[in-house]
Amino acid sequence: MKPKLPRGAIKPRPAVLAMAPYSPPTAGRTGKLRLDFNENTVGSSPRVIAALKERLESGRLAVYPEYGEAKAAIARYFHVQPAQFVFTNGTDEAIQVFLNTYIDDGQEVLVLKPAYAMYRFYAEVAGARIKEVVYPQPDMEFPLAEVLAAITPETRAVLLANPNNPTGTGVSLLGIERILHRARKAVVLVDEAYYEFSGVTALAEIERVPNLFVSRTFSKVFGMAAMRLGCLFSHEANIAFLHKAQSPYSVNSLAVEAAQAAVEDTAYIENYVAEVLAARELLCVGLEKLGIGYVPSSANFVLARIGVRAVEVRDKLRGQGILVRDRSYEAAGCVRITVGTREQTRRLLDALAEIWKP
């Protein structure tokens, strides 16, 4: 129930009044098998914890962040120049800064549905006019032809995830290039939060294509969701504008120092990705054996078609200490399952087999 405004209170902007609140279910997750938020299910590299312990002292916490050393290290990892990206407070801030820099009230922003909720959230905060392209049922393949048709001279920005959340489906680099060509008068953000699991990236194109922006996150494969760190990449000239629209110290020192340690441990990342890809195959085979449909995924999660029992299955799994995410509110009867390790996947499948019995 919405609280009633007290007498004399000032109403917020109409765009905010019209928004639906976003309330992610983040409480009560400690000690459970976390297959609900697409996080790294085993944690960050031990080098991250060691670096934080080594550098955590009261004197360092009293000083505003300096990003130069960290930017150089992260730039080397992503094969870009330091001037070609900004650190952001998670991908959420990357979306916000992107829209704040380029979108005025009433301008058209193209998003897909279902997709990561923050695209629409920040577009609504900006007062944008939102146009949606719907993923086709039941396979939820990327609707390239529909996206191309939806882009018009009125389109000011296009936001898409590759692979997409929650569908797990992706678009080829050729498809992205067609979108960029069609949207020459618009800015295009490609959110690559799950890149490591798909291998498809547009990052190498930022110097050549002036309207392209690419975001990456340290919340998924790097196991640093609590640190809230992302990167927003583009042509150097665009990055200068993004800096103007961003708070100068939005990212904390510990986050960037942790990121430096994370990118140095490439073996950890490679091993974790290999484990997740093996577990994803195990999960899909297990779902097939149970007669449960799913959307083929290029990410570290699988959207399962549970049907009318979606909420029941979610709740019963929670009762066994396993968390999954019901997405029925945007994909009827679907439950999104994060892919962890093979051992964690076997635990999930055993529990699901018991619940699924007629």
C-alpha positions in Angstrom: 0.0 0.0 0.0 1.3 3.4 -1.0 2.0 5.8 1.9 -0.2 8.9 1.8 1.6 12.2 1.2 1.3 14.5 4.2 -0.4 17.8 3.9 1.9 20.3 2.2 4.3 17.8 0.8 5.8 18.4 -2.6 4.9 15.8 -5.3 7.8 14.3 -7.3 8.0 14.6 -11.1 5.1 13.0 -13.0 7.6 10.5 -14.5 8.4 9.2 -11.0 4.7 9.2 -9.9 3.9 7.0 -12.9 6.6 4.5 -12.2 6.0 1.0 -10.7 8.4 0.4 -7.7 11.2 -2.1 -8.2 11.7 -4.3 -5.1 14.2 -7.1 -5.6 13.8 -10.0 -3.1 17.2 -9.7 -1.5 16.4 -10.6 2.2 16.9 -14.0 3.8 19.4 -15.4 1.3 22.3 -16.1 3.7 23.3 -19.8 4.0 21.1 -20.9 1.0 22.1 -22.1 -2.4 21.8 -18.9 -4.4 20.5 -19.8 -7.8 18.2 -16.7 -8.1 20.4 -13.6 -9.0 22.9 -15.0 -11.5 25.8 -14.4 -9.1 29.0 -16.4 -9.0 28.0 -19.2 -6.6 31.5 -19.9 -5.2 32.8 -16.4 -4.6 35.6 -14.2 -5.9 39.2 -15.2 -6.5 41.2 -15.6 -3.3 43.5 -12.9 -4.6 40.6 -10.4 -4.2 40.2 -11.1 -0.5 44.0 -11.1 0.0 44.3 -7.7 -1.8 41.5 -6.2 0.3 43.1 -7.4 3.6 46.4 -6.1 2.6 45.2 -2.6 1.7 42.4 -2.1 4.2 43.6 0.5 6.8 42.0 3.5 8.3 44.4 6.0 6.5 43.4 4.7 3.1 39.7 4.9 3.9 40.1 8.6 4.8 41.2 9.5 1.2 39.0 10.1 -1.8 39.5 7.5 -4.5 42.2 7.7 -7.2 41.5 5.7 -10.2 44.6 6.0 -12.4 46.5 2.8 -11.5 43.3 0.7 -11.5 42.1 2.1 -14.8 45.5 1.2 -16.4 45.2 -2.4 -15.1 41.5 -2.8 -16.2 42.2 -1.3 -19.6 45.0 -3.8 -20.2 42.6 -6.6 -19.3 39.9 -5.5 -21.7 42.3 -4.4 -24.4 41.2 -0.8 -24.5 42.7 2.6 -23.6 42.0 4.1 -20.1 40.3 7.0 -21.9 37.8 4.6 -23.5 35.9 3.8 -20.3 34.5 5.0 -17.0 34.2 3.0 -13.8 30.6 2.9 -12.6 28.8 1.8 -9.5 27.7 -1.5 -11.0 26.0 -1.7 -14.4 23.0 0.1 -12.9 25.0 3.4 -12.8 26.3 2.7 -16.3 22.7 2.6 -17.6 21.9 5.7 -15.6 24.9 7.8 -16.7 24.3 6.7 -20.3 20.7 7.8 -20.3 21.4 11.0 -18.3 24.0 12.0 -20.9 21.9 11.5 -24.0 18.2 11.4 -23.2 15.9 14.4 -22.6 12.3 14.3 -21.4 10.0 12.8 -24.0 12.6 11.3 -26.3 12.2 7.8 -27.5 14.1 4.9 -25.9 13.9 1.4 -27.4 14.1 -1.6 -25.0 13.2 -5.3 -25.3 10.7 -7.2 -23.1 11.4 -9.2 -21.0 14.8 -7.7 -20.2 16.8 -6.3 -17.3 14.4 -4.1 -15.4 16.9 -1.2 -14.9 16.7 -0.3 -18.6 13.1 0.7 -18.3 13.6 1.9 -14.7 16.2 4.6 -15.6 14.5 5.5 -18.9 11.3 6.2 -16.9 13.2 8.3 -14.4 14.6 10.3 -17.3 11.1 10.9 -18.5 11.7 9.0 -21.8 9.1 7.8 -24.1 9.6 4.0 -24.1 9.1 1.7 -27.1 9.2 -2.0 -26.4 10.0 -4.9 -28.7 8.8 -8.3 -27.3 10.7 -11.5 -27.4 8.7 -14.1 -29.3 7.3 -17.1 -27.5 8.1 -19.8 -26.9 11.8 -19.9 -28.0 12.5 -16.2 -27.1 15.2 -15.9 -29.8 16.5 -12.3 -30.3 13.9 -10.5 -32.4 16.4 -8.9 -34.8 13.9 -8.1 -37.6 11.5 -6.6 -35.2 14.2 -4.4 -33.5 15.4 -3.2 -36.9 11.8 -2.3 -37.9 11.2 -0.5 -34.6 14.2 1.8 -35.0 13.0 5.1 -36.6 14.4 8.7 -36.9 12.5 9.3 -33.6 14.7 6.7 -31.7 17.2 8.4 -29.5 18.6 5.3 -27.7 18.6 1.6 -27.9 19.3 -0.6 -24.9 19.9 -4.3 -25.2 21.6 -7.1 -23.3 23.7 -9.8 -25.0 23.0 -12.4 -23.8 19.6 -11.2 -22.5 18.4 -11.5 -19.0 16.1 -13.4 -18.2 15.8 -15.3 -21.5 19.5 -16.2 -21.9 19.3 -15.8 -25.6 21.8 -13.7 -27.6 22.4 -11.9 -30.8 25.4 -12.3 -33.1 28.0 -9.6 -33.7 26.6 -9.3 -37.3 23.1 -8.6 -35.8 24.5 -5.9 -33.5 26.3 -4.3 -36.5 23.0 -4.2 -38.3 21.3 -2.5 -35.4 24.1 0.0 -35.1 23.9 0.8 -38.8 20.1 1.2 -38.6 20.3 3.3 -35.5 23.0 5.8 -36.8 21.1 8.7 -35.3 20.8 7.0 -31.9 23.1 5.8 -29.1 23.2 2.1 -28.6 24.1 0.4 -25.3 25.1 -3.3 -25.5 25.1 -4.7 -21.9 27.5 -7.6 -21.9 27.1 -8.7 -18.2 27.2 -12.3 -19.3 29.8 -12.1 -22.0 32.2 -14.7 -20.5 29.6 -17.4 -20.9 28.7 -16.5 -24.5 31.9 -15.3 -26.1 30.1 -12.7 -28.3 31.3 -9.1 -27.8 31.1 -5.7 -29.6 33.8 -4.2 -27.4 36.4 -4.2 -30.2 34.1 -1.9 -32.3 34.0 1.1 -29.9 36.7 3.0 -31.8 35.2 2.4 -35.2 31.5 2.9 -34.4 30.8 6.3 -32.7 27.3 5.5 -31.4 28.3 2.3 -29.7 28.5 1.9 -25.9 29.3 -1.4 -24.1 29.0 -2.2 -20.4 30.6 -5.0 -18.4 30.3 -5.9 -14.8 32.3 -7.4 -12.0 29.1 -8.7 -10.3 28.8 -12.0 -12.3 31.8 -14.1 -13.3 34.2 -12.1 -11.0 32.1 -12.8 -8.0 32.1 -9.2 -6.7 28.4 -8.3 -6.7 28.7 -6.8 -3.2 31.4 -4.4 -4.4 29.2 -2.8 -7.1 31.6 -2.2 -9.9 31.0 -1.9 -13.6 32.7 -0.4 -16.7 31.1 1.6 -19.5 33.1 1.7 -22.7 32.9 3.9 -25.8 34.9 6.1 -28.1 37.1 8.5 -26.1 35.1 11.5 -27.2 31.9 9.9 -25.8 33.6 9.1 -22.5 34.4 12.7 -22.0 30.7 13.5 -22.0 29.9 10.6 -19.7 32.4 11.9 -17.2 30.5 15.3 -17.2 27.2 13.5 -16.3 28.8 11.3 -13.6 29.6 12.0 -9.9 33.5 12.1 -9.7 33.7 9.6 -6.9 30.8 7.2 -7.4 33.0 4.2 -7.2 34.8 3.4 -4.0 38.5 2.7 -3.6 38.1 -0.9 -2.4 36.0 -1.8 -5.4 38.7 -0.7 -7.9 41.5 -2.3 -5.9 39.5 -5.6 -5.7 39.0 -5.4 -9.5 42.7 -5.1 -10.1 43.3 -8.3 -8.2 40.4 -10.0 -9.9 41.7 -9.4 -13.5 45.1 -10.6 -12.5 43.8 -14.1 -11.7 42.8 -15.1 -15.2 43.1 -18.8 -14.4 40.4 -18.5 -11.8 38.0 -16.9 -14.3 38.7 -19.5 -17.0 38.2 -22.4 -14.6 35.0 -21.0 -13.2 33.6 -20.3 -16.7 34.5 -23.9 -17.8 32.7 -25.3 -14.7 29.6 -23.2 -15.3 29.4 -24.2 -19.0 29.6 -27.9 -18.0 27.0 -27.4 -15.3 24.7 -25.6 -17.8 24.7 -28.6 -20.0 24.1 -30.9 -17.0 21.1 -28.7 -16.0 19.6 -28.7 -19.5 19.9 -32.5 -19.7 18.4 -32.9 -16.3 15.4 -30.7 -17.1 14.8 -32.7 -20.3 14.8 -35.9 -18.3 12.1 -34.4 -16.0 10.1 -33.3 -19.0 10.6 -29.6 -18.2 11.0 -27.3 -21.1 13.6 -24.5 -21.2 15.0 -21.7 -23.3 18.4 -22.5 -24.7 20.9 -20.2 -23.0 24.2 -18.5 -23.7 24.5 -17.1 -20.2 25.0 -18.5 -16.6 21.3 -19.2 -16.1 18.5 -21.1 -17.8 14.9 -20.0 -18.0 12.8 -23.1 -17.3 9.2 -23.5 -18.4 7.6 -24.7 -15.2 4.0 -23.7 -16.1 1.2 -23.2 -13.6 3.4 -24.7 -10.8 6.1 -22.0 -11.1 5.4 -20.4 -7.7 4.9 -23.7 -6.0 8.2 -25.0 -7.3 10.0 -21.9 -6.3 8.6 -22.0 -2.7 9.3 -25.7 -2.3 12.9 -25.3 -3.4 13.3 -22.5 -1.0 12.0 -24.8 1.7 15.0 -27.0 0.9 17.4 -24.1 1.0 17.6 -23.6 -2.8 16.7 -20.2 -4.2 15.5 -19.7 -7.8 13.7 -16.7 -9.4 10.1 -16.8 -10.5 9.7 -14.7 -13.7 6.1 -15.4 -14.3 5.2 -11.7 -14.1 7.0 -11.2 -17.5 7.3 -14.7 -18.9 4.3 -16.8 -17.9 5.1 -19.9 -16.0 8.9 -19.4 -16.2 11.5 -19.8 -13.5 15.0 -18.6 -13.9 17.7 -20.9 -12.5 21.3 -19.6 -12.1 23.9 -22.2 -13.1 26.4 -22.8 -10.4 28.9 -25.7 -10.2 28.0 -29.3 -11.3 27.7 -30.3 -7.6 25.3 -27.5 -6.9 23.4 -28.4 -10.1 23.0 -32.0 -9.0 21.6 -30.8 -5.7 19.1 -28.7 -7.5 18.0 -31.4 -9.9 17.6 -34.0 -7.1 15.4 -31.5 -5.2 13.4 -30.7 -8.3 12.9 -34.3 -9.2 11.2 -34.9 -5.8 9.0 -31.8 -6.2 8.1 -32.7 -9.8 6.7 -36.1 -9.0 3.0 -36.2 -9.8 
